Amino acid sequence: MTEVIDLHQYRRPAARETVSRGTGAIKGAGDKAPATRPVDPPVFFDRHEFHLILNLYARMVGQGEWRDYAIGHDRESCSFAVFKRSADGALYRIVKTPKLARKQGAFAIIGQGGRIMRRGRDLAVMLRFFEPKREAVF
């Protein structure tokens, strides 16, 4: 009726532990088996970054420029895509790739055709790309 289940089956591996691909077994630092690959933390926007993006999205929806959004992620990056219409492709994608933080900057704004519009280290500066351009009046 009752089963005895090991606790290691239900906990996440610590930073020093590794997960072997085929078996799903967790190996600690004291185990003699060879380590397969370290477990990388998942990539997501943090609370501050997500707050900046959603403020921009709310402003653009209020202006009638954007109507829908989608959030996606994989092992190396996460993205926030905005759409004019749901049936069309994304107008812009705001992408965070932490592996590029020291080289080109962790953030990128990618246009419709996959063209990189802007790349940088600070998200707040990057999002100024969407601000209306002010013309000089003489």
KETI-656417 format. One record per residue (C-alpha): residue number from 1; residue in three letters; x, y, z. Coordinates in steps of 0.1 Angstrom, whole numbers. Example, Ala and Ser with C-alpha at 12.3 -4.5 7.8 and 13.67 -1.06 7.14 Angstrom:
// KETI-656417
+-----+--------+-------+-------+-------+
| num | residu |    c1 |    c2 |    c3 |
+-----+--------+-------+-------+-------+
|   1 |    ala |   123 |   -45 |    78 |
|   2 |    ser |   137 |   -11 |    71 |
+-----+--------+-------+-------+-------+
This chain:
// KETI-656417
+-----+--------+-------+-------+-------+
| num | residu |    c1 |    c2 |    c3 |
+-----+--------+-------+-------+-------+
|   1 |    met |     0 |     0 |     0 |
|   2 |    thr |    27 |    25 |     9 |
|   3 |    glu |    59 |    28 |   -11 |
|   4 |    val |    93 |    39 |     1 |
|   5 |    ile |   107 |    65 |   -23 |
|   6 |    asp |   141 |    80 |   -22 |
|   7 |    leu |   142 |   117 |   -16 |
|   8 |    his |   169 |   122 |   -44 |
|   9 |    gln |   142 |   114 |   -70 |
|  10 |    tyr |   122 |   145 |   -62 |
|  11 |    arg |   148 |   171 |   -55 |
|  12 |    arg |   168 |   192 |   -80 |
|  13 |    pro |   205 |   185 |   -82 |
|  14 |    ala |   228 |   209 |   -65 |
|  15 |    ala |   255 |   229 |   -83 |
|  16 |    arg |   282 |   203 |   -77 |
|  17 |    glu |   260 |   174 |   -88 |
|  18 |    thr |   255 |   162 |  -124 |
|  19 |    val |   227 |   145 |  -142 |
|  20 |    ser |   236 |   116 |  -165 |
|  21 |    arg |   216 |   119 |  -197 |
|  22 |    gly |   202 |    84 |  -203 |
|  23 |    thr |   193 |    73 |  -168 |
|  24 |    gly |   182 |   105 |  -151 |
|  25 |    ala |   201 |    94 |  -120 |
|  26 |    ile |   216 |   121 |   -98 |
|  27 |    lys |   253 |   116 |   -89 |
|  28 |    gly |   268 |   135 |   -59 |
|  29 |    ala |   303 |   148 |   -55 |
|  30 |    gly |   313 |   116 |   -36 |
|  31 |    asp |   302 |    91 |   -62 |
|  32 |    lys |   329 |    74 |   -82 |
|  33 |    ala |   310 |    74 |  -115 |
|  34 |    pro |   324 |    98 |  -142 |
|  35 |    ala |   306 |   131 |  -144 |
|  36 |    thr |   287 |   136 |  -177 |
|  37 |    arg |   278 |   173 |  -178 |
|  38 |    pro |   272 |   200 |  -152 |
|  39 |    val |   236 |   211 |  -148 |
|  40 |    asp |   231 |   247 |  -162 |
|  41 |    pro |   204 |   268 |  -146 |
|  42 |    pro |   175 |   277 |  -169 |
|  43 |    val |   176 |   311 |  -186 |
|  44 |    phe |   147 |   335 |  -179 |
|  45 |    phe |   142 |   372 |  -175 |
|  46 |    asp |   146 |   383 |  -139 |
|  47 |    arg |   119 |   404 |  -122 |
|  48 |    his |   134 |   437 |  -129 |
|  49 |    glu |   140 |   429 |  -166 |
|  50 |    phe |   105 |   415 |  -170 |
|  51 |    his |    90 |   447 |  -153 |
|  52 |    leu |   108 |   469 |  -179 |
|  53 |    ile |    96 |   448 |  -208 |
|  54 |    leu |    60 |   447 |  -196 |
|  55 |    asn |    60 |   485 |  -190 |
|  56 |    leu |    71 |   490 |  -226 |
|  57 |    tyr |    45 |   465 |  -238 |
|  58 |    ala |    17 |   482 |  -219 |
|  59 |    arg |    27 |   516 |  -233 |
|  60 |    met |    28 |   503 |  -269 |
|  61 |    val |    -6 |   485 |  -266 |
|  62 |    gly |   -20 |   518 |  -253 |
|  63 |    gln |    -7 |   535 |  -284 |
|  64 |    gly |   -22 |   507 |  -306 |
|  65 |    glu |    12 |   496 |  -320 |
|  66 |    trp |    13 |   461 |  -305 |
|  67 |    arg |   -15 |   437 |  -298 |
|  68 |    asp |    -1 |   404 |  -286 |
|  69 |    tyr |    30 |   388 |  -271 |
|  70 |    ala |    47 |   355 |  -266 |
|  71 |    ile |    74 |   343 |  -242 |
|  72 |    gly |    98 |   315 |  -251 |
|  73 |    his |   130 |   300 |  -238 |
|  74 |    asp |   156 |   273 |  -245 |
|  75 |    arg |   188 |   262 |  -229 |
|  76 |    glu |   208 |   292 |  -240 |
|  77 |    ser |   183 |   321 |  -243 |
|  78 |    cys |   149 |   334 |  -235 |
|  79 |    ser |   128 |   357 |  -257 |
|  80 |    phe |    98 |   381 |  -255 |
|  81 |    ala |    82 |   384 |  -289 |
|  82 |    val |    56 |   411 |  -298 |
|  83 |    phe |    31 |   410 |  -326 |
|  84 |    lys |     9 |   435 |  -344 |
|  85 |    arg |   -16 |   407 |  -353 |
|  86 |    ser |   -16 |   373 |  -338 |
|  87 |    ala |   -16 |   356 |  -373 |
|  88 |    asp |    15 |   375 |  -384 |
|  89 |    gly |    51 |   369 |  -375 |
|  90 |    ala |    67 |   387 |  -346 |
|  91 |    leu |    75 |   424 |  -351 |
|  92 |    tyr |   103 |   423 |  -326 |
|  93 |    arg |   119 |   398 |  -303 |
|  94 |    ile |   137 |   409 |  -272 |
|  95 |    val |   163 |   381 |  -265 |
|  96 |    lys |   184 |   375 |  -235 |
|  97 |    thr |   215 |   353 |  -240 |
|  98 |    pro |   237 |   352 |  -209 |
|  99 |    lys |   266 |   334 |  -227 |
| 100 |    leu |   271 |   366 |  -248 |
| 101 |    ala |   272 |   389 |  -219 |
| 102 |    arg |   309 |   396 |  -220 |
| 103 |    lys |   313 |   396 |  -257 |
| 104 |    gln |   284 |   414 |  -274 |
| 105 |    gly |   260 |   420 |  -245 |
| 106 |    ala |   234 |   397 |  -231 |
| 107 |    phe |   204 |   415 |  -247 |
| 108 |    ala |   194 |   418 |  -284 |
| 109 |    ile |   164 |   433 |  -302 |
| 110 |    ile |   157 |   413 |  -334 |
| 111 |    gly |   135 |   425 |  -362 |
| 112 |    gln |   111 |   407 |  -385 |
| 113 |    gly |   135 |   392 |  -409 |
| 114 |    gly |   159 |   380 |  -381 |
| 115 |    arg |   179 |   412 |  -384 |
| 116 |    ile |   196 |   423 |  -352 |
| 117 |    met |   184 |   459 |  -346 |
| 118 |    arg |   203 |   466 |  -314 |
| 119 |    arg |   225 |   446 |  -290 |
| 120 |    gly |   238 |   456 |  -256 |
| 121 |    arg |   245 |   449 |  -219 |
| 122 |    asp |   218 |   471 |  -203 |
| 123 |    leu |   181 |   463 |  -210 |
| 124 |    ala |   169 |   498 |  -200 |
| 125 |    val |   192 |   514 |  -226 |
| 126 |    met |   182 |   488 |  -252 |
| 127 |    leu |   145 |   495 |  -248 |
| 128 |    arg |   150 |   531 |  -258 |
| 129 |    phe |   151 |   518 |  -293 |
| 130 |    phe |   112 |   518 |  -291 |
| 131 |    glu |   109 |   554 |  -279 |
| 132 |    pro |    96 |   578 |  -306 |
| 133 |    lys |   124 |   597 |  -324 |
| 134 |    arg |   124 |   634 |  -315 |
| 135 |    glu |   131 |   658 |  -343 |
| 136 |    ala |   151 |   690 |  -338 |
| 137 |    val |   131 |   722 |  -342 |
| 138 |    phe |   151 |   753 |  -353 |
+-----+--------+-------+-------+-------+
